[in-house]
Amino acid sequence: MITSRPPEPQVPTIAIRELDYRRADGIEVTLLWNAETEGVFVSVAERDGGRFEIEVPPADALDAFHHPYAYAAYGHSRTALAA
């Protein structure tokens, strides 16, 4: 006799995780981590509707979170948050 088991439920994996968030003067800054690539990103949403994301070295994540415009100005890569 062949018995079958129901399939194991699949738990969705969340590739992008929010590590920190802040809002000041209409600007929203989010620190994100991509679990698949282990990349760290800072996402900025500006009050005028502008948005950008920059990838930063993990060691600089907290500094970039607090000073995203400085990191964007010094050529850290602007990238989309692809999972």
N, C-alpha and C positions, 0 to 999 in steps of 0.2 A: 504494500500500500504506500502510495506517495502522499506525503502531507506537505502542504505549502504554508509558509508563514506569510503574513501580510508584510508588505515592504516597510522598511524602516522609514519613519517620517524624516524628511529632509529639513534640516534647520538652515534657513537662509544665512549666508555669510554676509556680513556688512564690511565692505572693503574700505570705506571711508569713515573714519571715526572723528568726532569733534572732541578736541582736547581742552579747548578754552574758548571763551567768547567774551567780547566786551563791546559796549556801545557808548560813544561820547560825541557830542556835537553833531549828531545825525550820521555819524560814520560807524559802520559795524565791521568789526574785525574778528575773524574766526581762525583759530589754529586747528589744522586738520592733519590727520595721519592716514596714509594709504597702507592698509595691512598687507596688500599684495606686493607692493613695490617697496614698502618701508620708507617711502618718501614722506617728507614733511612739507606742508603747504600753509601759506597764510592767504586767506581770502579777504578782500576788502570790498565792501559795498558803500559807495559814497552817496551823500544826500541828493545829488543831482541825477542819480540813476546809474552813474558809472560804476563799473566793477572790474576788478582784476585779481588774479591769483599769482602768487610767486612761490616757486619751490626754493626752499632754504636748506642748508646743511642742518642735520638734526642737532648738532651742538649749538647752533645759533637760533633754535626755534623760539625760545622765550624772548630773546632780544628782538627778533624779527616781528614777533607778535606785538610787542610794545612800540616798535618803530618801523612799520611796514613800508612807509614812503622812503625811508633811508635805504632799505634793502632793495626796493624797486629801482631807485635812482642809481644804485651801484651795480646794476646789471645782473642781478639774480634772475634766473629764467622765469619768464611769465609763461604759464602753462595752464591748460585745462585740467580739471581733476578727473581724468579718466580712470575708471576702475578696472 
